[in-house]
Amino acid sequence: MPEPVSSAYRLTEHARLDARNTFGVPARAPMLVEVTDTAALPELFGYAMLRAADLLLLGGGSNLLFAGDAPGAVLALQTRRITLLDETDHTAIVRADAGVVWHEFVLWTLGHGLTGLENLALIPGTVGAAPIQNIGAYGVEVREHVRQVQAFDRHAGNFVTLDAAACAFGYRDSLFKHDGDRYVVTEVEFALPRRFQPRLDYAGIGEELHAMGVTAAPRASQVAEAVMRIRRRKLPDPTLVGNAGSFFKNPIVPAAQAETLLAAHPALPVFRGADAGSRKLSAAWLIDQCGFKGHRDGDAGVSASHALVLVNHGAATGLQLLGLAHRIADAVQARFGVAIEPEPRIVGATW
C-alpha cells in the first residue's frame, strides 16, 4: 500500500504510537491510517487490513492503555468541522466531527451562548470518543445532550445514523463499546439549550464558585471555569506526567451491599445508582483506603492528588501500569468485596 494514497487519508507503515497516547507508553502499529475526509471510509475499508476485526480506532489516545503493540491497523479521524445546524430561542442543534478536540468543542459551545456541556470542560479526548464512553463528570453525562450519532457501519459497508435511544447509553457505556468492531463514529449531533440551568449539586463546584467570588447565580462560563480549576488541581497534566485521567470506574453495587459497607465504613461516599435498587460507590475512596494514593512501583504509580489516576512517571511500560492496576483491584476486592474495573480500553492484553 503506497504512502500516501489519497488527499483524503494518509497511510504510515510501522508507525510509532508513543505520542498518540496520553500515558506516553511505547507502542507501534503495523499501519496508521489518518483520515481527513470520512467520505473515503468505504474505499479504505476495501483494504483487507482495515476489514480485520483487530482494527483500533484512535481518538486523542486519552482513554486507552497500550499494554502491547496494536495488533492491527490503527485508524485516526482528523476531521475538525463544527456546524450550527438549527436554532430556536431555546435550543440549538450542533454537529461536530469526530476529530474535534472535546474541550475545544465545549469552549465553542460556550462562546456561542449554548449551555449543557460546561460540567464536562477539560475532559481529554475527541468528540468521536464522547458517545462511545458516554463521558461524564460533575453530575453530567454527555448522553443528556446527544441527539444522534453518525457512524460508518463496517458490517453493512455504509453510513448509518443512530438516535440517542439506539446508542444504548449507560454508565461509561454505550452500544459502541459492546459492538466496537462494527461502528466508526464520524459525527455527533447535540441538542444544547440556550437557557442555562446550572448543575451545582456535585461536591466541590459550589465551593469553587464561592472561592472565585461568584455569589450570585453563576453563568455557564463560570461553572466551566470552576470545573477546569478543580480538574487542574486534582488531575495531573498528561503533557507533564503520563496519565489517562480516572483509570477506574465507580463501582455499581446492590443497595443492600452498599448499606452493609456503609455500616462498617461510615465515611464511604455512596450515591444513588441508575435505579432505586443500586448504589454507586467512590472508587477513589476505596483505593485510598487500601493505601495506593501516591504509591509508586518504579515509574508506574498512582497520583498523590487523586487515587483514581494511574501515572507514568517517565519510563513505565503499559504492562507495568496494567500490573499495578490489577494489584489495586485485587486489594479493593479483598478488603471490601467490591470489584472495580478500568475505564480505559486495554490494548495488547485483557483485563
DONU-121943 format. One line per field, with one value per residue (C-alpha): residue number from 1; x, y, z. Coordinates in steps of 0.001 Angstrom, whole numbers. Layout:
fike NUM / ...;
px X / ...;
py Y / ...;
pz Z / ...;
This chain:
fike 1 / 2 / 3 / 4 / 5 / 6 / 7 / 8 / 9 / 10 / 11 / 12 / 13 / 14 / 15 / 16 / 17 / 18 / 19 / 20 / 21 / 22 / 23 / 24 / 25 / 26 / 27 / 28 / 29 / 30 / 31 / 32 / 33 / 34 / 35 / 36 / 37 / 38 / 39 / 40 / 41 / 42 / 43 / 44 / 45 / 46 / 47 / 48 / 49 / 50 / 51 / 52 / 53 / 54 / 55 / 56 / 57 / 58 / 59 / 60 / 61 / 62 / 63 / 64 / 65 / 66 / 67 / 68 / 69 / 70 / 71 / 72 / 73 / 74 / 75 / 76 / 77 / 78 / 79 / 80 / 81 / 82 / 83 / 84 / 85 / 86 / 87 / 88 / 89 / 90 / 91 / 92 / 93 / 94 / 95 / 96 / 97 / 98 / 99 / 100 / 101 / 102 / 103 / 104 / 105 / 106 / 107 / 108 / 109 / 110 / 111 / 112 / 113 / 114 / 115 / 116 / 117 / 118 / 119 / 120 / 121 / 122 / 123 / 124 / 125 / 126 / 127 / 128 / 129 / 130 / 131 / 132 / 133 / 134 / 135 / 136 / 137 / 138 / 139 / 140 / 141 / 142 / 143 / 144 / 145 / 146 / 147 / 148 / 149 / 150 / 151 / 152 / 153 / 154 / 155 / 156 / 157 / 158 / 159 / 160 / 161 / 162 / 163 / 164 / 165 / 166 / 167 / 168 / 169 / 170 / 171 / 172 / 173 / 174 / 175 / 176 / 177 / 178 / 179 / 180 / 181 / 182 / 183 / 184 / 185 / 186 / 187 / 188 / 189 / 190 / 191 / 192 / 193 / 194 / 195 / 196 / 197 / 198 / 199 / 200 / 201 / 202 / 203 / 204 / 205 / 206 / 207 / 208 / 209 / 210 / 211 / 212 / 213 / 214 / 215 / 216 / 217 / 218 / 219 / 220 / 221 / 222 / 223 / 224 / 225 / 226 / 227 / 228 / 229 / 230 / 231 / 232 / 233 / 234 / 235 / 236 / 237 / 238 / 239 / 240 / 241 / 242 / 243 / 244 / 245 / 246 / 247 / 248 / 249 / 250 / 251 / 252 / 253 / 254 / 255 / 256 / 257 / 258 / 259 / 260 / 261 / 262 / 263 / 264 / 265 / 266 / 267 / 268 / 269 / 270 / 271 / 272 / 273 / 274 / 275 / 276 / 277 / 278 / 279 / 280 / 281 / 282 / 283 / 284 / 285 / 286 / 287 / 288 / 289 / 290 / 291 / 292 / 293 / 294 / 295 / 296 / 297 / 298 / 299 / 300 / 301 / 302 / 303 / 304 / 305 / 306 / 307 / 308 / 309 / 310 / 311 / 312 / 313 / 314 / 315 / 316 / 317 / 318 / 319 / 320 / 321 / 322 / 323 / 324 / 325 / 326 / 327 / 328 / 329 / 330 / 331 / 332 / 333 / 334 / 335 / 336 / 337 / 338 / 339 / 340 / 341 / 342 / 343 / 344 / 345 / 346 / 347 / 348 / 349 / 350 / 351;
px 0 / 1669 / 2119 / 149 / -2586 / -5119 / -5557 / -8409 / -6149 / -2542 / -1038 / 2059 / 3613 / 5268 / 4018 / 5074 / 2194 / 4103 / 2983 / -556 / -1479 / -1622 / 97 / 3093 / 3931 / 5793 / 3696 / 3663 / 1105 / 1716 / -295 / -1589 / -4414 / -5114 / -8390 / -9231 / -12406 / -14761 / -16239 / -13138 / -14086 / -15910 / -12793 / -10476 / -12472 / -11963 / -8437 / -8143 / -6097 / -8884 / -11574 / -9840 / -11560 / -8482 / -8642 / -8122 / -9977 / -7773 / -9035 / -6957 / -5399 / -6693 / -8876 / -6660 / -3629 / -1200 / -122 / 1499 / 1626 / -1568 / -2305 / -3592 / -4143 / -4925 / -7485 / -7433 / -10058 / -8612 / -11878 / -12408 / -15698 / -18307 / -21631 / -24650 / -27495 / -30594 / -31566 / -34549 / -34808 / -34475 / -32315 / -29587 / -28636 / -24869 / -22947 / -19277 / -16856 / -15331 / -11835 / -12721 / -10930 / -13612 / -12534 / -12290 / -15840 / -17077 / -15450 / -17016 / -20490 / -19997 / -18722 / -21921 / -24183 / -25020 / -25104 / -25243 / -21639 / -19956 / -19566 / -17687 / -14988 / -11353 / -12137 / -9395 / -10147 / -12240 / -15908 / -15988 / -14939 / -17507 / -20567 / -18524 / -17516 / -20591 / -18185 / -19336 / -18144 / -19521 / -23023 / -23477 / -23210 / -22862 / -25852 / -28113 / -27346 / -26583 / -29292 / -27845 / -24588 / -23447 / -21140 / -19716 / -21106 / -18245 / -20579 / -23023 / -20398 / -22354 / -23053 / -25821 / -27466 / -28347 / -30580 / -29818 / -32054 / -30313 / -26932 / -27930 / -26115 / -25243 / -22752 / -19481 / -21066 / -22793 / -23648 / -20310 / -18329 / -20194 / -20030 / -16694 / -15635 / -18675 / -19036 / -16668 / -18198 / -17796 / -20091 / -22137 / -25166 / -26006 / -29173 / -27984 / -30183 / -29727 / -31350 / -28795 / -29841 / -26753 / -25910 / -24135 / -25092 / -21800 / -19395 / -16833 / -18413 / -20310 / -17255 / -15058 / -17506 / -17507 / -13689 / -13899 / -16069 / -19235 / -22032 / -24999 / -26407 / -23386 / -23037 / -22266 / -18759 / -18167 / -19253 / -16884 / -14077 / -14806 / -14712 / -11432 / -9852 / -10884 / -9665 / -6324 / -5826 / -6791 / -5603 / -2025 / -1398 / -756 / 1738 / 3854 / 3007 / 1589 / -1944 / -5412 / -7444 / -9623 / -8484 / -11230 / -14998 / -17003 / -18486 / -22253 / -23499 / -26885 / -28340 / -28209 / -24479 / -23905 / -25817 / -23679 / -20487 / -21687 / -22442 / -18864 / -17303 / -19432 / -17114 / -17624 / -19182 / -22316 / -24508 / -27793 / -27404 / -29428 / -32405 / -33658 / -32050 / -28475 / -25812 / -22608 / -19535 / -16476 / -13664 / -11204 / -12148 / -11860 / -8430 / -7230 / -8255 / -6096 / -3081 / -2436 / -2780 / 703 / 2007 / 4828 / 6337 / 9297 / 7832 / 4327 / 2355 / -814 / -1244 / -637 / -3544 / -6178 / -6335 / -8207 / -5366 / -2600 / 505 / 3610 / 6471 / 8645 / 9632 / 6825 / 5504 / 1843 / 2266 / 3747 / 809 / -1633 / 73 / -288 / -3962 / -4563 / -2884 / -5107 / -8275 / -7264 / -6675 / -10078 / -11781 / -10011 / -10783 / -14268 / -15623 / -16167 / -14935 / -13570 / -12980 / -10876 / -12392 / -9737 / -9606 / -6738 / -4824 / -2485 / -3827 / -7099 / -8336;
py 0 / 3270 / 6232 / 8484 / 7105 / 9947 / 13536 / 12213 / 9982 / 9180 / 5738 / 5201 / 1762 / 648 / 3773 / 4711 / 5493 / 6785 / 10370 / 9281 / 8005 / 10224 / 7619 / 8111 / 4399 / 2893 / 1144 / 571 / -205 / -2093 / 621 / 4041 / 5488 / 9208 / 10281 / 13892 / 13121 / 10435 / 10046 / 7931 / 5311 / 2975 / 2960 / 2438 / -463 / -2202 / -2949 / -6285 / -4807 / -2372 / -5018 / -7073 / -7306 / -6052 / -2558 / 58 / 3371 / 6055 / 9472 / 11578 / 8486 / 9570 / 6579 / 3613 / 1820 / 131 / -2992 / -4054 / -3051 / -2581 / -5976 / -4468 / -1197 / 1981 / 4436 / 8098 / 10581 / 14076 / 15815 / 19112 / 20794 / 22255 / 23247 / 25012 / 23166 / 24752 / 27008 / 28488 / 30858 / 27838 / 25173 / 24779 / 21679 / 21465 / 18866 / 18210 / 15947 / 13051 / 14541 / 17762 / 18052 / 17711 / 20618 / 22925 / 21927 / 22753 / 26191 / 26707 / 25995 / 28398 / 31060 / 30710 / 31127 / 27422 / 25507 / 21964 / 20861 / 23223 / 20480 / 18408 / 21013 / 19910 / 16215 / 14931 / 13222 / 13902 / 14395 / 10990 / 9264 / 11084 / 8934 / 5719 / 6172 / 8229 / 10607 / 12210 / 14451 / 16555 / 15145 / 15365 / 12705 / 13501 / 11311 / 14006 / 16194 / 13726 / 13939 / 11422 / 9820 / 9209 / 6250 / 4067 / 550 / -1779 / -4775 / -3164 / -1065 / 2193 / 5165 / 4950 / 7438 / 6290 / 8323 / 8579 / 5621 / 3383 / 4278 / 2323 / 4669 / 3502 / 4477 / 4921 / 2621 / 2557 / 368 / 1334 / -257 / -3562 / -3642 / -1889 / -3737 / -2573 / 1201 / 4082 / 7223 / 10065 / 12869 / 13649 / 15944 / 17691 / 19437 / 22264 / 24672 / 28420 / 28863 / 27974 / 25566 / 25101 / 21699 / 22536 / 19606 / 17760 / 18227 / 20941 / 23097 / 25402 / 25820 / 26596 / 29202 / 30807 / 30867 / 32595 / 35301 / 34185 / 34727 / 35317 / 32823 / 31724 / 31913 / 28740 / 30024 / 30471 / 26894 / 25714 / 27753 / 26241 / 22733 / 23471 / 24794 / 21683 / 19345 / 21116 / 20944 / 17282 / 15696 / 15744 / 17361 / 14491 / 16702 / 16665 / 13285 / 10492 / 9514 / 8805 / 10602 / 8415 / 4847 / 3016 / 3294 / 3947 / 509 / -30 / -2408 / -3511 / -1123 / -3791 / -4299 / -547 / -326 / -3103 / -1373 / 1979 / 487 / -780 / 2295 / 5404 / 7712 / 5783 / 8117 / 6446 / 7809 / 6687 / 4382 / 4241 / 2849 / 2586 / -829 / 185 / 2457 / 3956 / 3835 / 6069 / 4020 / 6739 / 6322 / 2528 / 2745 / 5389 / 3217 / 435 / 2741 / 3247 / 7029 / 8267 / 4685 / 4044 / 901 / 2202 / 4597 / 3129 / 4850 / 6399 / 10173 / 11677 / 14056 / 11607 / 7874 / 7116 / 8293 / 5934 / 7768 / 7091 / 8895 / 8540 / 5125 / 2803 / 328 / -359 / -3829 / -2351 / 44 / -2785 / -4918 / -2104 / -1696 / -5394 / -5160 / -2218 / -4007 / -7159 / -5150 / -3443 / -6792 / -8404 / -5623 / -4526 / -7361 / -4890 / -5375 / -2297 / -2165 / 80 / 2889 / 2917 / 324 / -2124 / -2813 / -5779 / -7573 / -8427 / -7245;
pz 0 / -1069 / 1278 / 940 / -1345 / -1359 / -244 / 1935 / 4026 / 4805 / 5408 / 7531 / 7952 / 11221 / 12979 / 16495 / 18844 / 21888 / 21266 / 20403 / 23871 / 26940 / 29111 / 26826 / 26839 / 23883 / 21241 / 17498 / 14808 / 11551 / 9776 / 10842 / 8734 / 9243 / 7630 / 6770 / 4765 / 6065 / 2569 / 1922 / 4522 / 2071 / -106 / 2846 / 4200 / 886 / 2105 / 3888 / 6746 / 7601 / 7343 / 10041 / 13428 / 15286 / 13790 / 16525 / 16373 / 17941 / 19027 / 21384 / 22956 / 26359 / 27112 / 26387 / 27728 / 25356 / 27222 / 23951 / 20315 / 18336 / 16768 / 13514 / 11723 / 13651 / 12265 / 13363 / 12151 / 11674 / 10715 / 12559 / 11492 / 13864 / 12295 / 13744 / 12012 / 13517 / 16372 / 18138 / 21069 / 23366 / 21700 / 19096 / 17128 / 16648 / 14661 / 15364 / 13515 / 15395 / 15237 / 17058 / 20399 / 23086 / 25282 / 22257 / 21376 / 24877 / 24642 / 21183 / 22564 / 25452 / 23061 / 21049 / 24072 / 24346 / 27607 / 28941 / 28480 / 30958 / 33600 / 31024 / 30385 / 30157 / 29666 / 27353 / 24061 / 20984 / 20143 / 18444 / 21650 / 23804 / 22976 / 22898 / 26521 / 27451 / 29139 / 32351 / 35144 / 37980 / 37761 / 33976 / 31241 / 27550 / 26674 / 28128 / 25116 / 22299 / 19627 / 17202 / 16107 / 12547 / 12056 / 9336 / 9722 / 8839 / 8593 / 6184 / 4398 / 4628 / 6871 / 9471 / 11806 / 15322 / 17614 / 21329 / 22216 / 19674 / 21202 / 24360 / 26707 / 30216 / 32901 / 30937 / 28391 / 25002 / 22044 / 20517 / 23348 / 23084 / 19279 / 18956 / 15816 / 13890 / 14084 / 13296 / 14806 / 12300 / 13561 / 16656 / 16827 / 20092 / 21263 / 23512 / 25480 / 25410 / 28808 / 31444 / 34171 / 36355 / 37808 / 41037 / 43243 / 42698 / 45595 / 45066 / 42360 / 44701 / 46921 / 43901 / 42625 / 46053 / 46023 / 42635 / 44194 / 42400 / 44906 / 42595 / 40064 / 38014 / 34250 / 32290 / 31564 / 35305 / 36016 / 33278 / 34848 / 38267 / 36786 / 34999 / 38203 / 40116 / 37390 / 37051 / 40803 / 41142 / 37907 / 36625 / 33239 / 30755 / 28902 / 32075 / 33660 / 31529 / 32555 / 31178 / 33830 / 36025 / 35450 / 37363 / 37124 / 40257 / 41052 / 40981 / 43691 / 45050 / 47614 / 50323 / 49813 / 49945 / 53232 / 54735 / 53623 / 54905 / 58318 / 58519 / 56887 / 57652 / 55661 / 52412 / 49774 / 48380 / 45591 / 44102 / 41112 / 37922 / 39865 / 43434 / 43887 / 43084 / 44526 / 43141 / 45363 / 45234 / 43703 / 44736 / 48403 / 48231 / 46595 / 49028 / 51987 / 50563 / 50703 / 46996 / 46735 / 45854 / 45566 / 43114 / 41620 / 39634 / 37090 / 37342 / 40053 / 41408 / 41581 / 45007 / 44430 / 43135 / 43872 / 40630 / 38414 / 37354 / 36185 / 34149 / 35869 / 32793 / 31530 / 32653 / 30124 / 29599 / 31075 / 34249 / 34591 / 33947 / 36592 / 39132 / 38189 / 38847 / 42259 / 43165 / 42051 / 43943 / 47121 / 46901 / 46283 / 49224 / 51690 / 50641 / 48497 / 45637 / 42074 / 40300 / 36561 / 34314 / 32267 / 29509 / 26769 / 27234 / 24009 / 23756 / 26843 / 28571 / 31929;
